[in-house]
Amino acid sequence: GSLKKLCQALVNSFVSVRIIVDWAAQIASAMKCLASENLMHRDLKADNVLVKEQVCLCNVSPSTPTYATQSIHLHNGIQANGYCQFCQGKALDRLTVKITDFGATKKIKDEDEKRQSLVGTYAWMAPEAYKFQQYSEASDVWSYGVVLWELLTRKDPHQGHMPITVAFIVSTKGIDLPIADDCPLKWKDIMQSCWN
């Protein structure tokens, strides 16, 4: 399934920052690979990131401080290989995530080829995509920042807003996603640097 579906399943559960950082690092590594080939994804979001393995949710803890840094408590059913002996799913800290849906991906050959028609999903699109229908590696970085927000909050960005409202807000004001006061400072800095 998708990372979005997993995040939705975990919305009221405690997941350690260490696990979220691992998922974020895997996504960043894949995006770096795309950028090294001069490719822009142009539709990066948690729904376009797949979880390779079946997930074990047998012992996911109920919500405790959302951004606590202690490790998730794993039950005794998790074996050394990371799989649960009860459900055969893989522990959260052992999952492999992969970027998918390359339908909007575009190879950049020169500056003129950055301009294209509007593609992507509004809530994850950078301001330049709305304003100028222009995409660059920076546009994917912006979307990555929104994915980080998704992983942290396990919510949809701009939930309940019409796409045209999202386009107006982002193109005129930039990002307006709420960041909790107890969000780890480094995580907040990374998200904000993606959006600048």
C-alpha positions in Angstrom: 0.0 0.0 0.0 0.9 3.7 0.0 2.7 5.6 2.7 -0.3 7.8 2.9 -2.5 4.8 3.8 0.0 3.7 6.4 0.1 7.3 7.8 -3.7 7.2 8.0 -3.6 3.9 9.8 -1.2 5.4 12.3 -3.0 8.8 12.8 -3.7 8.1 16.4 -0.6 6.1 17.2 2.8 6.8 18.5 5.6 6.5 15.9 9.1 7.5 16.9 10.9 10.2 15.1 13.6 7.7 14.3 11.2 5.7 12.1 9.8 8.8 10.4 13.4 10.0 9.7 14.2 6.6 8.1 11.2 6.9 5.8 12.1 10.5 4.9 15.7 9.5 4.2 14.6 6.8 1.8 12.4 9.3 -0.1 15.2 11.9 -0.2 17.6 9.3 -1.5 15.2 8.4 -4.3 14.6 12.1 -5.1 18.4 12.6 -5.2 18.7 9.8 -7.7 16.0 11.4 -9.9 17.8 14.8 -9.7 21.1 13.2 -10.6 19.4 12.1 -13.9 18.0 15.6 -14.4 14.5 14.3 -13.8 11.7 16.1 -11.9 8.9 14.0 -10.4 6.4 16.8 -10.3 3.9 14.9 -8.2 5.7 13.8 -5.0 3.3 13.1 -2.2 2.9 10.3 0.4 0.2 8.7 -1.8 2.9 8.2 -4.5 5.3 6.5 -2.1 4.7 2.8 -1.8 5.6 0.6 1.2 7.3 -2.5 -0.2 6.3 -4.9 2.6 3.2 -5.9 4.4 3.2 -3.8 7.6 2.9 -5.2 11.1 0.5 -3.1 13.2 0.1 -5.7 15.9 1.6 -3.6 18.7 1.5 0.0 17.6 1.3 2.1 20.7 -1.7 4.4 21.3 -0.8 8.0 20.8 1.7 9.4 23.3 3.6 12.7 22.7 3.5 12.8 18.9 7.1 13.8 18.4 8.7 11.9 21.2 12.1 10.5 20.4 12.0 7.2 22.3 11.8 4.0 20.2 8.5 2.5 19.5 7.7 -0.5 21.8 7.9 -3.6 19.7 6.2 -6.8 21.0 8.1 -10.1 21.4 6.6 -11.3 18.1 9.1 -9.4 16.0 11.8 -11.7 14.9 15.4 -10.8 14.1 14.6 -10.5 10.4 12.1 -7.7 11.2 8.9 -9.8 10.5 6.2 -10.5 13.0 5.6 -14.1 13.8 1.9 -13.5 14.2 0.8 -11.4 11.2 3.9 -11.9 9.0 4.1 -8.1 8.5 7.3 -6.2 8.8 8.0 -3.8 11.8 7.7 -0.1 11.1 11.4 0.5 11.6 12.3 -2.1 9.0 10.1 -0.9 6.1 11.3 -0.1 2.6 9.5 2.8 0.9 9.7 3.5 -2.9 8.6 6.5 -5.0 6.1 5.6 -7.7 3.8 7.2 -10.2 6.3 8.7 -12.7 3.5 9.8 -15.1 4.3 13.5 -14.5 8.1 13.0 -14.5 10.0 15.2 -16.9 13.6 15.3 -18.0 15.1 18.7 -17.9 17.5 19.5 -20.8 17.7 23.3 -20.4 16.0 26.2 -18.7 13.3 26.5 -21.4 12.1 23.0 -20.7 11.1 23.9 -17.1 7.9 25.5 -18.4 5.1 23.0 -18.8 1.4 22.8 -18.3 0.1 22.5 -14.8 0.7 19.0 -13.5 0.8 17.5 -10.0 -1.5 17.6 -7.0 -2.4 21.1 -5.8 -1.7 20.6 -2.1 1.9 19.5 -2.8 2.7 22.0 -5.6 5.2 24.8 -5.3 4.2 28.5 -5.8 6.0 28.7 -9.1 3.9 25.9 -10.5 0.7 27.8 -9.8 2.1 31.2 -10.8 4.1 30.4 -13.9 3.4 26.7 -14.6 7.2 26.3 -14.1 8.8 23.3 -12.5 12.4 22.7 -11.4 14.3 20.6 -8.9 13.3 23.2 -6.3 9.6 22.3 -7.0 10.3 18.7 -6.0 12.1 20.0 -2.9 9.0 22.0 -2.0 6.8 18.9 -2.4 9.3 16.9 -0.3 8.8 19.4 2.5 5.0 18.8 2.3 5.7 15.1 2.4 7.7 15.6 5.6 4.8 17.5 7.0 2.5 14.5 6.1 4.8 12.1 7.8 5.0 14.1 10.9 1.3 14.9 11.2 -0.1 11.9 9.4 -2.7 14.3 7.9 -3.5 15.6 4.4 -2.1 19.0 3.7 -4.8 21.7 3.2 -7.5 19.1 4.1 -11.0 20.4 3.4 -9.9 23.2 1.0 -10.9 23.3 -2.6 -8.0 23.0 -5.0 -8.4 26.5 -6.3 -8.3 27.8 -2.7 -5.0 25.9 -2.1 -3.6 27.4 -5.3 -4.5 30.9 -4.2 -3.1 30.5 -0.7 0.2 28.9 -1.8 0.7 31.3 -4.8 0.0 34.4 -2.7 1.1 33.5 0.8 3.4 30.5 0.4 3.0 27.6 2.7 0.5 27.8 5.6 0.7 24.3 7.0 0.5 24.4 10.8 3.7 23.1 12.6 3.1 22.0 16.2 5.1 23.7 18.9 6.6 20.3 20.0 7.9 19.5 16.5 11.6 18.7 16.6 13.5 21.8 15.7 15.7 20.1 13.1 12.6 18.7 11.4 10.9 22.1 11.4 14.1 23.7 9.9 14.3 21.1 7.1 10.6 21.6 6.2 11.0 25.4 6.2 14.2 25.2 4.1 12.3 23.1 1.6 9.6 25.8 1.4 12.1 28.7 1.0 
